[in-house]
Amino acid sequence: MNLFTINVASSGTQGGSVPGGVFTGNDGNASGSVSLFYDYSSAAIPAPGTFALLGLGLLGLTGMRRKTTML
């Protein structure tokens, strides 16, 4: 199992005014962390079966193409 931790932090100032002359402002800081756990395992691909299915599919497509061009 692997663990990654990402630390995030932010700070800033917000301010503004409205036409009535009232000023609003806000100062703030934020921080936190995010932890990610994952478990990775790979599976073997059965190559002979995959190649057999690919070959049968290509033969089928070739057969369909020949049928349509003979008409």
C-alpha positions in Angstrom: 0.0 0.0 0.0 1.3 3.4 -0.9 0.6 6.8 0.8 0.8 10.2 -0.6 0.1 13.4 1.4 -0.5 16.7 -0.2 -0.3 19.8 1.9 -2.2 22.9 0.7 -2.1 26.4 2.1 -3.6 29.7 1.0 -3.8 33.2 2.3 -5.1 36.5 1.0 -7.1 39.6 1.6 -10.5 40.5 0.3 -11.8 44.0 0.3 -14.3 46.2 -1.5 -16.8 49.0 -1.1 -20.4 49.7 -2.0 -21.9 52.9 -3.3 -23.2 53.9 0.2 -19.7 54.2 1.4 -19.7 51.1 3.6 -16.4 49.2 3.4 -16.3 45.5 3.9 -13.1 43.5 4.2 -11.9 40.1 5.2 -8.5 38.7 6.0 -8.1 35.0 6.2 -5.8 32.0 6.0 -6.6 28.4 5.1 -4.6 25.3 5.3 -5.1 21.6 5.2 -3.9 18.3 3.9 -5.2 15.5 1.7 -4.0 11.9 2.1 -4.4 9.4 -0.7 -4.1 5.6 -0.1 -4.0 3.1 -2.9 -3.2 -0.5 -3.5 -1.9 -1.3 -7.0 -1.5 -4.8 -8.4 -1.2 -5.7 -12.0 -2.8 -8.8 -13.6 -1.2 -10.9 -16.3 -2.9 -10.7 -19.8 -3.4 -14.1 -21.4 -1.6 -13.3 -24.7 -2.6 -16.5 -26.7 -6.3 -16.0 -26.0 -6.1 -12.3 -26.8 -4.4 -13.0 -30.1 -6.9 -15.7 -31.0 -9.8 -13.4 -30.4 -8.1 -10.6 -32.5 -7.5 -13.1 -35.3 -11.1 -14.3 -35.3 -12.4 -10.8 -35.3 -10.2 -9.8 -38.3 -11.3 -12.9 -40.2 -14.9 -12.0 -39.6 -14.4 -8.5 -40.8 -12.6 -9.7 -43.9 -15.5 -12.1 -44.6 -18.1 -9.4 -44.2 -16.2 -7.1 -46.5 -15.9 -9.8 -49.2 -19.6 -10.5 -49.0 -20.5 -6.9 -49.6 -18.1 -6.4 -52.5 -19.3 -9.5 -54.3 -22.9 -8.3 -54.5 
